């Protein structure tokens, strides 16, 4: 709960994949997620803002008591409650697994880097363990781990900095760490020499800015450019072809729902096309006299579409979130002409939630979303 801004919650699984989001589920612009973990692991809750405003808030994690249907048994609820900026009255933070799901390094190494009581030799050894794991397996750090590592790297000094600098070459292709460094370097209170050494090692350059130069912004520009270059390298021609196919598929769906060519012609990415279709169909469903229990969701569709752009790290993640919004809107639209499929459609969507939790990567989630959409359409055309 926050009286200062409109809250927004995002839940990530141990692989860093967004598996749940919520805007106003707690009432009065407050967010709430109820979730049952399918397996033991480190799940991350990101408490942020829907409209970009900042202010006091409190994040509360509460273990469920079980005994109810759906996602509640054995799970926990996440209501936002009163408090101050950054305060998390949760007692102790959840204990992490010994092994990270992204790089198979010991997450205790991150704790060693963050501890003020650990010895320098222990921190250097911990950094070397993480670097070795990332380098040997070609693994990418999960965003939450990258943020923790970035905070350490931008504060290390003196002899410790000299000892870890050669090991940072292992992270030159670790895009999440590069983005985390770019995010934090502009607000770091660490020494300029530290930023020059760390950013220089990661970008493969020798950096030495003048004392009167805006070295923080300069470091950020170098890191952002490197992240963009890495993203471009990973974008294969096959991936671009797949994106074009999905974009054209969503445009065809839009035309089938009566959208004009001019509304879709300028949209080049699949997420843009799907967002336009969602908004169009939501308006149509509202005008056609949606059931009272569906009207509130349809009225908030625009906010869900905007939130997908805000919380996603890239266009693919945004598309996956929009798929789930589209499934809900499509089911509501079909409900008027095919009310008999309502229960089956809800069950199919719940099955997708389960598949999302078990997905090993975002491509699995993307495929599952498209398969679920086809199943919803099949229900309407072949009702049992």
C-alpha positions as CSV (number, residue, x, y, z in Angstrom):
1,X,0.0,0.0,0.0
2,X,1.3,3.5,-0.8
3,X,-0.5,6.8,-0.6
4,X,2.2,8.4,-2.7
5,X,2.1,6.5,-6.0
6,X,0.4,3.8,-8.0
7,X,2.3,0.6,-7.1
8,X,3.2,-2.3,-9.5
9,X,4.5,-5.7,-8.6
10,X,6.5,-8.2,-10.7
11,X,7.4,-11.8,-9.7
12,X,10.4,-13.6,-11.3
13,X,11.2,-17.3,-11.2
14,X,14.7,-18.7,-10.4
15,X,15.6,-18.2,-14.1
16,X,14.8,-14.5,-14.0
17,X,11.6,-15.0,-16.1
18,X,8.6,-12.9,-15.2
19,X,5.8,-15.2,-14.2
20,X,3.3,-12.8,-12.6
21,X,2.5,-9.1,-12.5
22,X,-0.1,-7.0,-10.8
23,X,-1.2,-3.4,-10.8
24,X,-4.3,-2.9,-8.7
25,X,-5.0,-6.4,-7.3
26,X,-4.8,-5.1,-3.7
27,X,-7.4,-2.4,-4.3
28,X,-7.0,1.4,-4.2
29,X,-4.0,1.4,-6.7
30,X,-2.2,-1.2,-4.5
31,X,-0.7,-4.4,-5.9
32,X,-1.1,-7.9,-4.7
33,X,0.1,-11.3,-6.1
34,X,-1.0,-14.7,-4.7
35,X,1.4,-17.4,-5.8
36,X,2.2,-21.0,-5.1
37,X,5.8,-22.0,-6.0
38,X,5.9,-25.2,-8.0
39,X,9.4,-26.0,-6.8
40,X,12.0,-24.8,-4.3
41,X,14.1,-21.9,-5.6
42,X,15.0,-18.3,-5.4
43,X,12.0,-16.2,-6.6
44,X,12.4,-12.4,-6.8
45,X,9.7,-9.8,-6.1
46,X,10.2,-6.5,-7.8
47,X,8.2,-3.7,-6.2
48,X,8.1,-0.7,-8.5
49,X,5.7,2.0,-9.7
50,X,3.2,2.0,-12.5
51,X,3.3,5.7,-13.3
52,X,7.0,6.5,-12.6
53,X,6.4,8.4,-9.4
54,X,8.4,7.6,-6.2
55,X,7.5,7.6,-2.6
56,X,7.2,5.6,0.7
57,X,6.0,2.0,0.5
58,X,6.4,-1.3,2.3
59,X,6.6,-4.7,0.7
60,X,5.1,-7.6,2.8
61,X,5.6,-11.3,2.1
62,X,3.2,-13.5,3.9
63,X,3.1,-17.3,3.9
64,X,-0.3,-18.8,3.0
65,X,-2.2,-21.0,5.3
66,X,-3.5,-23.4,2.6
67,X,-6.9,-24.9,2.4
68,X,-8.2,-22.9,-0.5
69,X,-8.4,-23.4,-4.2
70,X,-6.2,-22.3,-7.1
71,X,-2.8,-20.8,-6.3
72,X,-3.1,-20.3,-2.6
73,X,-2.2,-23.7,-1.0
74,X,1.3,-23.7,0.2
75,X,2.0,-20.3,-1.4
76,X,2.4,-16.8,-0.1
77,X,0.6,-13.5,-0.7
78,X,2.4,-10.2,-1.5
79,X,0.3,-7.2,-0.3
80,X,1.8,-3.7,-0.3
81,X,1.4,-2.2,3.2
82,X,2.2,1.1,5.0
83,X,5.8,2.0,5.7
84,X,8.8,4.0,4.4
85,X,10.8,4.1,1.2
86,X,12.7,0.9,0.8
87,X,11.5,-0.7,4.0
88,X,10.7,-4.4,3.8
89,X,9.2,-5.6,7.1
90,X,9.6,-9.2,6.3
91,X,11.9,-10.3,9.1
92,X,14.6,-12.1,7.5
93,X,15.0,-12.3,3.7
94,X,14.3,-15.6,2.1
95,X,17.3,-17.9,2.1
96,X,18.7,-18.6,-1.3
97,X,19.6,-21.9,-2.8
98,X,23.3,-22.8,-2.7
99,X,23.4,-23.0,-6.5
100,X,22.2,-20.3,-8.9
101,X,19.8,-21.4,-11.6
102,X,21.5,-19.2,-14.2
103,X,25.2,-19.9,-13.8
104,X,25.4,-22.8,-11.4
105,X,27.7,-20.8,-9.1
106,X,27.4,-20.8,-5.4
107,X,25.1,-17.8,-4.5
108,X,26.9,-17.7,-1.2
109,X,29.7,-16.1,-3.2
110,X,27.5,-13.1,-3.7
111,X,26.8,-12.9,0.0
112,X,30.5,-12.9,0.6
113,X,31.0,-10.0,-1.8
114,X,28.3,-8.1,0.0
115,X,29.4,-8.8,3.6
116,X,31.4,-6.1,5.4
117,X,32.8,-8.8,7.6
118,X,34.4,-11.0,4.9
119,X,38.1,-10.8,4.4
120,X,39.6,-9.4,1.2
121,X,41.0,-12.7,0.1
122,X,37.6,-14.3,0.5
123,X,35.9,-11.7,-1.6
124,X,38.5,-12.0,-4.3
125,X,38.1,-15.8,-4.3
126,X,34.3,-15.4,-4.5
127,X,34.5,-13.1,-7.5
128,X,36.9,-15.6,-9.2
129,X,34.4,-18.4,-8.6
130,X,31.6,-16.4,-10.2
131,X,33.8,-15.3,-13.1
132,X,35.0,-18.8,-13.7
133,X,31.4,-20.2,-13.8
134,X,30.2,-17.5,-16.2
135,X,33.2,-17.9,-18.5
136,X,33.5,-21.7,-18.6
137,X,29.8,-22.4,-19.3
138,X,29.1,-19.2,-21.3
139,X,26.3,-18.4,-18.8
140,X,24.4,-15.2,-18.4
141,X,23.7,-13.9,-15.0
142,X,20.1,-13.4,-13.9
143,X,19.2,-9.7,-13.6
144,X,18.9,-9.9,-9.8
145,X,22.4,-11.5,-9.5
146,X,23.8,-9.0,-11.9
147,X,22.5,-6.1,-9.8
148,X,24.1,-7.5,-6.7
149,X,27.5,-8.0,-8.4
150,X,27.4,-4.5,-10.0
151,X,26.9,-2.9,-6.6
152,X,30.0,-4.7,-5.3
153,X,32.2,-3.9,-8.3
154,X,31.5,-0.2,-8.2
155,X,32.6,0.1,-4.6
156,X,35.7,-2.0,-4.4
157,X,39.0,-0.1,-4.0
158,X,42.8,-0.3,-3.6
159,X,44.5,-3.6,-3.5
160,X,41.3,-5.5,-3.9
161,X,40.5,-3.6,-7.1
162,X,43.9,-4.5,-8.5
163,X,43.3,-8.2,-7.7
164,X,39.9,-8.5,-9.3
165,X,40.4,-6.3,-12.4
166,X,42.0,-9.1,-14.5
167,X,39.1,-11.4,-13.7
168,X,36.5,-9.0,-15.1
169,X,37.3,-10.1,-18.7
170,X,35.0,-13.1,-18.1
171,X,32.0,-10.7,-18.0
172,X,32.5,-8.9,-21.3
173,X,29.6,-10.8,-22.8
174,X,27.4,-10.8,-19.7
175,X,24.7,-8.4,-20.9
176,X,22.7,-8.3,-17.7
177,X,25.8,-7.3,-15.7
178,X,26.7,-4.6,-18.3
179,X,23.1,-3.2,-18.0
180,X,23.3,-3.3,-14.2
181,X,26.6,-1.5,-14.2
182,X,25.1,1.1,-16.6
183,X,22.1,1.6,-14.3
184,X,24.2,2.0,-11.2
185,X,27.3,3.9,-12.4
186,X,25.4,7.2,-12.8
187,X,24.4,7.1,-9.1
188,X,27.5,5.5,-7.6
189,X,29.3,7.2,-4.8
190,X,32.3,5.0,-5.4
191,X,35.7,6.4,-6.6
192,X,36.2,7.5,-10.1
193,X,39.2,5.1,-10.4
194,X,37.0,2.2,-9.5
195,X,34.5,3.0,-12.2
196,X,37.3,3.5,-14.8
197,X,38.9,0.2,-13.9
198,X,35.7,-1.9,-13.8
199,X,34.0,-0.3,-16.9
200,X,37.3,-0.4,-18.8
201,X,37.8,-4.1,-18.0
202,X,34.3,-5.0,-19.0
203,X,34.4,-2.9,-22.2
204,X,37.9,-3.8,-23.1
205,X,39.2,-0.3,-23.0
206,X,41.7,1.8,-21.0
207,X,39.7,4.6,-19.4
208,X,41.1,7.7,-17.7
209,X,38.7,10.7,-17.6
210,X,39.6,14.2,-16.6
211,X,38.6,15.2,-13.1
212,X,36.2,17.9,-14.4
213,X,34.7,15.5,-16.9
214,X,31.3,13.8,-16.3
215,X,32.8,10.4,-16.0
216,X,29.7,8.7,-14.7
217,X,27.7,9.6,-17.8
218,X,30.6,8.7,-20.0
219,X,30.9,5.2,-18.4
220,X,27.2,4.7,-18.8
221,X,27.3,5.5,-22.5
222,X,30.1,3.0,-23.1
223,X,28.2,0.3,-21.2
224,X,24.8,0.9,-22.9
225,X,26.5,0.8,-26.3
226,X,28.2,-2.5,-25.4
227,X,24.9,-3.9,-24.3
228,X,23.3,-2.8,-27.6
229,X,26.1,-4.4,-29.6
230,X,25.7,-7.7,-27.7
231,X,22.0,-7.6,-28.3
232,X,22.6,-7.1,-32.0
233,X,25.1,-9.9,-32.2
234,X,22.5,-12.3,-30.7
235,X,19.7,-11.3,-33.1
236,X,20.0,-13.9,-35.8
237,X,18.3,-13.8,-39.2
238,X,16.2,-16.7,-38.1
239,X,15.0,-14.8,-35.1
240,X,14.1,-11.8,-37.2
241,X,12.2,-14.0,-39.6
242,X,10.3,-15.4,-36.7
243,X,9.5,-11.9,-35.4
244,X,8.2,-10.9,-38.8
245,X,6.0,-14.0,-39.0
246,X,4.5,-13.3,-35.6
247,X,4.0,-9.6,-36.5
248,X,2.1,-10.6,-39.7
249,X,0.1,-13.2,-37.8
250,X,-1.1,-10.5,-35.3
251,X,-1.9,-8.1,-38.1
252,X,-4.0,-10.7,-39.8
253,X,-5.9,-11.2,-36.6
254,X,-6.4,-7.5,-36.4
255,X,-7.8,-7.4,-39.9
256,X,-10.1,-10.3,-39.0
257,X,-11.5,-8.2,-36.2
258,X,-12.2,-5.3,-38.5
259,X,-9.1,-3.1,-38.1
260,X,-8.1,-0.9,-41.0
261,X,-4.8,-1.4,-42.8
262,X,-3.7,2.1,-41.8
263,X,-3.9,1.2,-38.1
264,X,-1.4,-1.6,-38.5
265,X,0.8,-0.7,-41.5
266,X,3.4,1.3,-39.6
267,X,3.8,-1.3,-36.8
268,X,7.1,-3.2,-37.3
269,X,7.4,-5.3,-34.2
270,X,5.2,-8.2,-33.1
271,X,4.6,-6.7,-29.7
272,X,3.4,-3.4,-31.3
273,X,1.0,-5.3,-33.5
274,X,-0.4,-7.4,-30.7
275,X,-0.9,-4.4,-28.4
276,X,-2.9,-2.7,-31.1
277,X,-5.1,-5.8,-31.6
278,X,-5.7,-6.1,-27.9
279,X,-6.9,-2.5,-27.5
280,X,-9.1,-2.8,-30.6
281,X,-10.8,-6.0,-29.5
282,X,-11.2,-4.8,-25.9
283,X,-13.1,-1.8,-27.1
284,X,-15.3,-4.0,-29.3
285,X,-16.0,-6.4,-26.4
286,X,-17.0,-3.4,-24.2
287,X,-19.3,-2.0,-26.9
288,X,-20.9,-5.4,-27.4
289,X,-22.1,-5.5,-23.8
290,X,-19.5,-7.5,-21.9
291,X,-20.6,-9.3,-18.7
292,X,-20.3,-7.1,-15.6
293,X,-17.5,-9.3,-14.2
294,X,-15.5,-8.6,-17.4
295,X,-16.0,-4.9,-17.7
296,X,-13.5,-3.8,-15.1
297,X,-10.7,-5.8,-16.8
298,X,-11.6,-4.4,-20.2
299,X,-11.5,-0.9,-18.9
300,X,-8.0,-1.5,-17.5
301,X,-6.6,-3.2,-20.7
302,X,-4.8,0.0,-21.7
303,X,-2.9,0.0,-18.4
304,X,-2.0,-3.6,-18.8
305,X,-0.6,-3.0,-22.2
306,X,1.4,0.0,-21.0
307,X,2.6,-2.0,-18.0
308,X,3.9,-4.7,-20.3
309,X,6.2,-2.2,-21.9
310,X,7.3,-0.8,-18.6
311,X,8.2,-4.1,-16.8
312,X,9.7,-6.1,-19.7
313,X,13.5,-6.1,-20.2
314,X,13.1,-6.5,-24.0
315,X,10.6,-6.9,-26.8
316,X,10.3,-10.6,-26.4
317,X,9.4,-10.4,-22.7
318,X,6.9,-7.7,-23.6
319,X,5.4,-9.9,-26.2
320,X,5.0,-12.8,-23.7
321,X,3.2,-10.6,-21.2
322,X,0.9,-9.2,-24.0
323,X,0.1,-12.8,-25.0
324,X,-1.4,-13.4,-21.6
325,X,-3.4,-10.2,-21.8
326,X,-4.6,-11.1,-25.3
327,X,-5.8,-14.5,-24.1
328,X,-7.9,-12.9,-21.4
329,X,-9.4,-10.3,-23.8
330,X,-10.0,-12.9,-26.5
331,X,-11.8,-15.2,-24.0
332,X,-14.0,-12.3,-22.9
333,X,-14.8,-11.4,-26.5
334,X,-15.8,-15.0,-27.4
335,X,-17.8,-15.3,-24.2
336,X,-20.8,-13.5,-25.6
337,X,-21.2,-15.7,-28.7
338,X,-20.0,-18.9,-27.0
339,X,-20.8,-18.7,-23.3
340,X,-20.5,-22.5,-23.1
341,X,-16.7,-22.4,-23.5
342,X,-16.1,-20.1,-20.5
343,X,-15.1,-22.8,-18.1
344,X,-12.9,-24.6,-20.6
345,X,-11.2,-21.3,-21.6
346,X,-10.5,-20.5,-18.0
347,X,-9.0,-24.0,-17.4
348,X,-6.8,-23.6,-20.5
349,X,-5.5,-20.3,-19.3
350,X,-4.7,-21.8,-15.9
351,X,-2.8,-24.6,-17.6
352,X,-0.7,-21.9,-19.2
353,X,0.1,-20.4,-15.8
354,X,1.5,-23.8,-14.8
355,X,3.5,-24.1,-18.0
356,X,4.9,-20.7,-17.4
357,X,6.3,-21.7,-14.0
358,X,7.9,-24.8,-15.5
359,X,9.3,-23.0,-18.6
360,X,13.1,-23.1,-18.8
361,X,13.3,-20.0,-21.1
362,X,11.3,-17.3,-22.7
363,X,11.0,-19.1,-26.0
364,X,9.2,-21.9,-24.2
365,X,6.8,-19.3,-22.8
366,X,6.3,-17.7,-26.2
367,X,5.5,-21.0,-27.8
368,X,3.1,-22.0,-25.0
369,X,1.3,-18.7,-25.4
370,X,0.7,-19.2,-29.1
371,X,-0.4,-22.8,-28.5
372,X,-2.9,-21.6,-25.9
373,X,-4.3,-19.0,-28.2
374,X,-5.0,-21.6,-30.8
375,X,-6.7,-23.8,-28.2
376,X,-9.0,-20.9,-27.3
377,X,-9.9,-20.3,-30.9
378,X,-10.5,-24.1,-31.4
379,X,-12.9,-24.1,-28.5
380,X,-15.0,-21.3,-30.2
381,X,-15.0,-23.2,-33.5
382,X,-15.5,-26.7,-32.1
383,X,-17.4,-26.3,-28.8
384,X,-18.1,-29.6,-27.0
